[in-house]
């Protein structure tokens, strides 16, 4: 795999991790809304299971955020070390020939 394609794949993974992080945040919000609604309802099963679900999703979110930060830094470092912008410009010039 050439350097440009590798970088593009790395960028794609960064975006997918961002989407995953946003999805986990949305799930936490939804669980929180159900917990609030259940204050009035008082369903025992929800009272029992929702806090554990909330914690597991929050733990996943922390892991995803950590992976995202590390991988985004790795991607940025790769871009700089390999001068991806210059490679892309050269590729465009070569394609015009």
C-alpha positions, -999 to 999 in steps of 0.1 A, spaced: 0 0 0 14 33 -9 18 62 16 -12 82 3 -36 53 4 -24 43 38 -29 78 51 -64 79 35 -73 47 52 -60 60 85 -81 92 81 -111 70 73 -106 50 106 -103 83 125 -137 94 111 -152 60 119 -139 62 155 -154 97 158 -187 83 146 -185 55 171 -177 80 199 -207 101 189 -229 70 189 -218 60 223 -225 95 236 -260 93 222 -266 59 239 -255 74 272 -280 103 267 -308 79 259 -301 57 289 -301 88 310 -335 99 297 -349 65 304 -335 66 339 -351 100 345 -384 88 331 -383 58 353 -380 79 384 -418 85 381 -425 50 368 -405 31 393 -400 -1 372 -377 -24 393 -360 -40 363 -351 -6 348 -338 5 382 -317 -26 385 -302 -28 350 -299 7 336 -271 19 360 -250 -11 349 -258 -5 312 -249 32 317 -216 23 333 -206 -2 306 -214 22 278 -195 50 296 -165 27 300 -167 19 262 -168 56 255 -137 62 275 -119 34 257 -130 47 223 -120 83 232 -85 71 242 -81 50 210 -93 79 189 -69 104 205 -40 80 200 -49 70 165 -56 106 154 -21 116 167 -6 86 149 -23 97 117 -12 133 120 24 121 127 23 99 97 10 127 75 39 150 86 67 124 85 57 113 50 48 148 36 15 135 24 4 169 10 34 170 -13 28 134 -24 -8 143 -33 3 173 -53 29 152 -71 3 125 -78 -20 152 -93 8 164 -115 16 129 -126 -21 123 -135 -21 153 -157 7 139 -179 
